[in-house]
Amino acid sequence: MKNVELAVHFFAQIAVILLACRIVGVIANRFGQPQVVAEMLTGVLLGPSFFGLFWPEWQQLIFPWDPSQKTRDTQSYLFPASQLGLALYMFIVGMEFRMDIIRKQLKCSIAVSLAGMVTPFVLGAGLAWYLKTNSNLFPERTSITEAMLFLGASLCITAFPMLARIIHFKGLAGTTMGTVAIGAGAIDDAAAWCLLALVLASFDQNMAIAATNIGGGAIYVAVALGLLRPVLSRLEHLFLKDEKLTEAGLVVGIALMSLGAWFTDLIGLHAVFGAFVMGAAIPRPFMARQLIERIQPLAVALLLPLFFTYSGLNTKIGLLNSVELWQYCVLAMLAAVLGKGVACWLAALATGLPNREAMGIGTLMNARGLMELIIINIGLQRGLITEELFAILVIMAVVTTLMASPLFEWLVGSEKNIPVGTTAPSNP
């Protein structure tokens, strides 16, 4: 009977989540925000920061909360469903990833990536030192080194899944601007997760965990791209019939994605990286293009909103309730924007890209979204940060993501104004 009740709740939640996302999406579109940003906002609005604040009885009815367990009954199935949606989408992003453009713009990609890692890390580490010595935003157990590494990693993070969807929304998939931003974002996020692994290993006094995370990730990338990709290219004809993807090909593609996500999750990196790298290993053009056509509608329309809602249910913004905390929030915002947006813009400009494209890359890289929420949720759960600092970082993540689309339109313009020679192909 319990399983039946959970299933009933799940279907009700799907209806509420999807309808709420579409309503907020209509409103957000009027302000130049893509649907993905609307879904992020909807997730936060359905959580305790809004829905639970003004209509707690209704939220309890739809998203039951057990105070004794400090968890929601529905998390047992909402979490895996949300992770499946995120992994499937990053699998699609990997299949759309244009290595040829990265090779042509290798200097720019490396420069943007380094700027997007080093500068925000230095600013974040400096801010952590200040907060550790002048406030109680870090618990006593967190050492100053751990605080500096964690906040530096948090400011390094890019909204990788959200960045991908904004690029798709803007028609930038396959362009120099979009591909450099995706490539640099992938590298930056991988580095941020490696830094987080070091922090957690230090916190647990077990550096073997960090070695497993980083070494396992490097081996996985080498095997997937160096061994699996050429093997799949030779076997591609087995999964196609008259240049159409067979059911067996669809099953093999999803199974490979699942194995990649499982492995990177197992070694302590997030599942999105395993799914993304596996997508990059899928043969082009036929198998990749048709996998995208078969998977994308379900992943984008149904499963991704579940991911945003799950994260929003665990996000509390109301803790930012003093002038002092707002001052710290402004400092975090400045460090984030200067460290990521401005630094990546200057790095792209220094490599010879036109100023408009360089500004576009800096704007896109500055978005953090729910990847930031994932990493700071880990920090909160492990006791690395306080709830107050968590709230500050949530505000920073939301604002830097909200500003990405309108700032992009203001500085760069629509996709119609992208310089000739960099427009996306009709088929990614």
Steps between C-alpha positions, in 0.01 A plus 500: 500500500789733579641456148159580350479821704848602388409437137186713534707782649757468224244541221344798678845655538578455131180685407570785744867531400441501124209745513685732739809494277296595196314782679824646634656443156237720331572778749878455478493510121356852516821603679729326251568196718515151344282216626791346690530808724124486557537139610777593743282774649200266514704249697587764759141634505356153567737456793494642854613846384161582344237225474584357842515850649159626384305176456668243729194272517477470122872439468483232767215338309690492168857462629464320837764584759596277794657723772627201698699374202578848363410383152210481259329167440501568129878546481544124471375512141513871407878501542583211261246628246657846514850359465392297198370816333821688571719215376295454181526868422875509555527192277330708229736791564796264459366376166461862383851591615714620208861390550594641160421855616684443827808393302476808279456723806727304735694806614181685586342198672804446723530871579133535591511182705807607697362849558167348608678281754794697636340843546179395679697250707741769622214742574294227667792385711567859606135551588500174701806617697321827579176328600679238709694761696221759532174304526340173605393395150732199511467245783790472742582153371569637150864606479599818323664296222185293449289817500720662236502191279123452528397859428756523221353187342147635546581818309675298227185305420301568182135410445605227256152352428340843509776648284431230244128577493556878477736441207237279334229762570715775346575292189871482585546121494795428272621862481842615615346699784279217621755221465783692667267583791386136531857368477637746754200441726553123490868535591427753775230285656721190489775699674251632757385146581863392538554787744187394689640147515817637660297700753284202598806276521670751729180539703480120543878472540512249214690622192451165326145619417636793298744275315213267407284789377765668287684190378180312424361795305815529288497127423131514408552785252796321344309173459178661374662729242817307420364145489121489498443774241699333218342162584150648481584671171590163347186336639262787415356312200365234736273755665365651177263371235458713188675779693233481771578416862367158602341421837820313587701813423277708728537248781879482459527880504295540819682208664840657424381832641380326816830316544698822459281686749517206743878482488570870556244505782664191649845659513367823654464722193150605396303284256470789253867468403474132428193558284660794318821315419304195382298726272823634351602138426186421293571477122405789273293591312223239470497325837553818704244705308229236524566426866450872563172498308371201697614605849472878509120548512452282808813620679431872451122508538458256789811395687709818525225697682504225763870567557445872555207437734689244706784747551257782580330293770831498688575872456420762769553864409328653805812464716647816348341719766753761615687799356833332574403189303387712207837677504673163483263407219605808301867406552432146375313642199787732408756223536286271283437748217854639491660160532293322237327742265759776471801266511363272226408800283853641527656159436294447182579853387873446558499196269374706206125442504282799408384699801133405455576127496737540795230679700252227408735228628561691825126546552422134437782379725377717788174300535515247785149367547431173677850355456589759762208381711621142472850579621388724786237247606784250536691754708198560724424130543861424591519789747756706306281813496221646710141548385561875480791464259295246308225761456754759381635262238146411387425869441824533305414197287148622421603857416796408279275261308213747465733769366652275230227516235406872514865601531583283201226667293619845606872442435486260206152513348292217358635202309421690179786736580766235552786557253486307175694173511410416858132413469380161608435226247143386442578158644718497812 
